[in-house]
Amino acid sequence: MKVHNFAGALTAIALLFVGEIFINNAIAAESEYSFKVHNNTRTKITKLLVSEDKKDWGFFDIGQGIAAGDNLMLVWDSSTNNEGCNQYVKAVYADGSESEEAKFDFCEANLELEF
């Protein structure tokens, strides 16, 4: 009988631990700056460039790119936490052309960029 009580206690502790992990992951996901990108063009986006000052440009890892008509959800890397919310963004397309840069507030909830 005592073995069952001990096993039950271990099960309860394990469930609490797993629940804590899920809660912490949900809080972390909410605190990340994420945004959605819509490619409304007829050309694949191969790079997304970003800059605070339009002089020094970094980029988002978009894998194989964003196909024409597709969407992609992106999250800022934690290394950018000391940067401002307002950033310029431009797309680079498969044909080598670039979009005009546009300024966005990445602290805005449910931000969606369209190219």
Kinemage of the C-alpha trace (Angstrom):
@kinemage 1
@onewidth
@group {chain A} dominant
@subgroup {mainchain}
@vectorlist {calphas} color= white
{ca met a 1} P 0.000 0.000 0.000
{ca lys a 2} L 2.775 2.409 0.849
{ca val a 3} L 4.392 1.704 -2.514
{ca his a 4} L 1.261 2.909 -4.300
{ca asn a 5} L 1.168 6.112 -2.245
{ca phe a 6} L 4.834 6.739 -3.009
{ca ala a 7} L 4.249 6.077 -6.728
{ca gly a 8} L 1.234 8.386 -6.657
{ca ala a 9} L 3.286 11.128 -5.030
{ca leu a 10} L 6.012 10.738 -7.650
{ca thr a 11} L 3.408 10.909 -10.417
{ca ala a 12} L 1.926 14.103 -8.920
{ca ile a 13} L 5.387 15.694 -8.668
{ca ala a 14} L 6.189 14.711 -12.255
{ca leu a 15} L 2.913 16.216 -13.498
{ca leu a 16} L 3.599 19.454 -11.627
{ca phe a 17} L 7.084 19.603 -13.131
{ca val a 18} L 5.771 19.048 -16.679
{ca gly a 19} L 3.061 21.659 -16.096
{ca glu a 20} L 5.686 24.147 -14.937
{ca ile a 21} L 7.690 23.567 -18.134
{ca phe a 22} L 4.619 24.237 -20.299
{ca ile a 23} L 3.771 27.411 -18.368
{ca asn a 24} L 7.353 28.716 -18.573
{ca asn a 25} L 7.493 28.012 -22.314
{ca ala a 26} L 4.195 29.819 -22.840
{ca ile a 27} L 5.432 32.857 -20.907
{ca ala a 28} L 8.695 32.873 -22.863
{ca ala a 29} L 6.813 32.667 -26.161
{ca glu a 30} L 4.624 35.619 -25.156
{ca ser a 31} L 7.682 37.721 -24.271
{ca glu a 32} L 9.387 37.110 -27.631
{ca tyr a 33} L 8.974 39.695 -30.331
{ca ser a 34} L 7.403 37.854 -33.222
{ca phe a 35} L 5.835 39.034 -36.439
{ca lys a 36} L 4.322 37.624 -39.589
{ca val a 37} L 5.599 38.254 -43.125
{ca his a 38} L 3.311 38.019 -46.148
{ca asn a 39} L 4.903 37.772 -49.590
{ca asn a 40} L 2.192 39.253 -51.799
{ca thr a 41} L 4.536 39.523 -54.787
{ca arg a 42} L 5.119 37.106 -57.641
{ca thr a 43} L 8.783 36.669 -56.714
{ca lys a 44} L 10.353 34.642 -53.921
{ca ile a 45} L 11.855 36.650 -51.041
{ca thr a 46} L 15.385 35.374 -50.409
{ca lys a 47} L 16.395 37.772 -47.615
{ca leu a 48} L 14.817 40.140 -45.123
{ca leu a 49} L 17.184 42.940 -44.143
{ca val a 50} L 16.763 45.040 -40.995
{ca ser a 51} L 18.426 48.205 -39.687
{ca glu a 52} L 17.910 50.807 -36.997
{ca asp a 53} L 19.701 53.528 -38.969
{ca lys a 54} L 19.466 52.466 -42.669
{ca lys a 55} L 23.298 52.246 -42.698
{ca asp a 56} L 24.159 48.946 -41.001
{ca trp a 57} L 21.909 46.107 -42.193
{ca gly a 58} L 21.446 42.737 -40.523
{ca phe a 59} L 19.162 39.977 -41.699
{ca phe a 60} L 16.598 37.444 -40.536
{ca asp a 61} L 17.165 33.752 -41.134
{ca ile a 62} L 14.301 32.855 -43.463
{ca gly a 63} L 15.673 29.478 -44.488
{ca gln a 64} L 15.021 28.750 -48.152
{ca gly a 65} L 13.065 32.000 -48.476
{ca ile a 66} L 9.412 32.974 -48.648
{ca ala a 67} L 7.711 31.829 -51.839
{ca ala a 68} L 5.352 34.115 -53.709
{ca gly a 69} L 1.991 34.099 -51.924
{ca asp a 70} L 3.354 32.448 -48.764
{ca asn a 71} L 3.533 33.627 -45.144
{ca leu a 72} L 6.180 33.089 -42.478
{ca met a 73} L 6.221 33.777 -38.725
{ca leu a 74} L 9.560 35.127 -37.460
{ca val a 75} L 10.918 35.810 -33.970
{ca trp a 76} L 13.644 38.288 -33.055
{ca asp a 77} L 16.821 36.747 -31.695
{ca ser a 78} L 17.407 37.515 -28.008
{ca ser a 79} L 20.737 39.152 -28.969
{ca thr a 80} L 18.696 42.120 -30.266
{ca asn a 81} L 16.988 42.790 -26.902
{ca asn a 82} L 18.986 46.002 -26.401
{ca glu a 83} L 17.879 47.475 -29.731
{ca gly a 84} L 14.976 49.834 -30.228
{ca cys a 85} L 11.522 48.756 -31.324
{ca asn a 86} L 11.522 50.900 -34.469
{ca gln a 87} L 13.442 49.224 -37.273
{ca tyr a 88} L 13.671 49.578 -41.044
{ca val a 89} L 13.021 46.440 -43.077
{ca lys a 90} L 13.410 45.615 -46.749
{ca ala a 91} L 13.086 42.448 -48.780
{ca val a 92} L 15.576 41.052 -51.268
{ca tyr a 93} L 13.980 39.036 -54.072
{ca ala a 94} L 15.214 36.051 -56.071
{ca asp a 95} L 15.855 38.281 -59.093
{ca gly a 96} L 18.231 40.464 -57.020
{ca ser a 97} L 15.880 43.433 -56.702
{ca glu a 98} L 15.052 44.997 -53.333
{ca ser a 99} L 11.903 46.524 -51.916
{ca glu a 100} L 11.893 50.037 -50.521
{ca glu a 101} L 12.734 50.064 -46.831
{ca ala a 102} L 9.846 50.715 -44.468
{ca lys a 103} L 9.904 51.524 -40.751
{ca phe a 104} L 8.008 49.251 -38.345
{ca asp a 105} L 7.452 49.117 -34.593
{ca phe a 106} L 8.409 45.553 -33.687
{ca cys a 107} L 7.099 45.956 -30.130
{ca glu a 108} L 3.600 46.160 -31.609
{ca ala a 109} L 1.466 43.103 -30.878
{ca asn a 110} L 0.426 40.983 -33.892
{ca leu a 111} L 2.681 42.891 -36.293
{ca glu a 112} L 2.312 41.797 -39.921
{ca leu a 113} L 4.602 42.892 -42.753
{ca glu a 114} L 3.502 42.740 -46.369
{ca phe a 115} L 5.762 42.856 -49.397
